[in-house]
Amino acid sequence: MKTRIDYGQLAAKLDYPVIEKKLEQLAQKEPPKKRKTAADALEPLRERLLTLHRKGWSSGQLVEELKAAGVPVSPARFREYLSQWAGKGKKTGKSRNNHRNARYGTNARPTTPTSQVTPTKSAFAAGQTGFRVKDL
């Protein structure tokens, strides 16, 4: 079981001016970048990779060259990066709402002209009071 930290004692031991000075030094520097994806590692080569792809190099060929250079990236992921970098958006597929908006306008519902809408009467209002059974 863990022992509890007594923050009262900890506060008494801290040298706040030293900590404040250290935090001020950190505020003047850029934080270290953490590379989380292959796209982050390939960012400095982005324009060169796009140019080669536009000249006819396939994504598979480029991936093989990158793997030989020590960059482990899958062909599917690399194609996704090329798509993003080429300005085709963050997503590779369209969402359902975007498809509807493109088809019907901004409200995502088909518009029906008012001239096509006609009022209907219910069976009861039309004078029919019961069910009619049809003879076979």
Secondary structure as the mmCIF struct_conf table of DSSP 4:
data_model
#
loop_
_struct_conf.conf_type_id
_struct_conf.id
_struct_conf.beg_label_comp_id
_struct_conf.beg_label_asym_id
_struct_conf.beg_label_seq_id
_struct_conf.end_label_comp_id
_struct_conf.end_label_asym_id
_struct_conf.end_label_seq_id
HELX_LH_PP_P HELX_LH_PP_P1 LYS A 2 ILE A 5
HELX_RH_AL_P HELX_RH_AL_P1 TYR A 7 LYS A 13
HELX_RH_AL_P HELX_RH_AL_P2 TYR A 16 GLN A 28
BEND BEND1 LYS A 29 LYS A 29
HELX_LH_PP_P HELX_LH_PP_P2 GLU A 30 ARG A 35
BEND BEND2 THR A 37 THR A 37
HELX_RH_AL_P HELX_RH_AL_P3 ALA A 38 LEU A 42
HELX_RH_3T_P HELX_RH_3T_P1 GLU A 43 LEU A 45
HELX_RH_AL_P HELX_RH_AL_P4 ARG A 46 ARG A 54
TURN_TY1_P TURN_TY1_P1 LYS A 55 GLY A 56
HELX_RH_AL_P HELX_RH_AL_P5 SER A 59 ALA A 68
TURN_TY1_P TURN_TY1_P2 ALA A 69 GLY A 70
HELX_RH_AL_P HELX_RH_AL_P6 PRO A 75 TRP A 85
TURN_TY1_P TURN_TY1_P3 ALA A 86 GLY A 87
BEND BEND3 LYS A 88 LYS A 88
BEND BEND4 LYS A 90 LYS A 90
BEND BEND5 THR A 92 GLY A 93
HELX_RH_AL_P HELX_RH_AL_P7 ARG A 96 TYR A 104
TURN_TY1_P TURN_TY1_P4 THR A 106 ASN A 107
BEND BEND6 ALA A 108 ARG A 109
HELX_RH_3T_P HELX_RH_3T_P2 THR A 114 GLN A 116
TURN_TY1_P TURN_TY1_P5 ALA A 123 GLY A 127
BEND BEND7 GLY A 130 GLY A 130
HELX_LH_PP_P HELX_LH_PP_P3 VAL A 133 ASP A 135
#
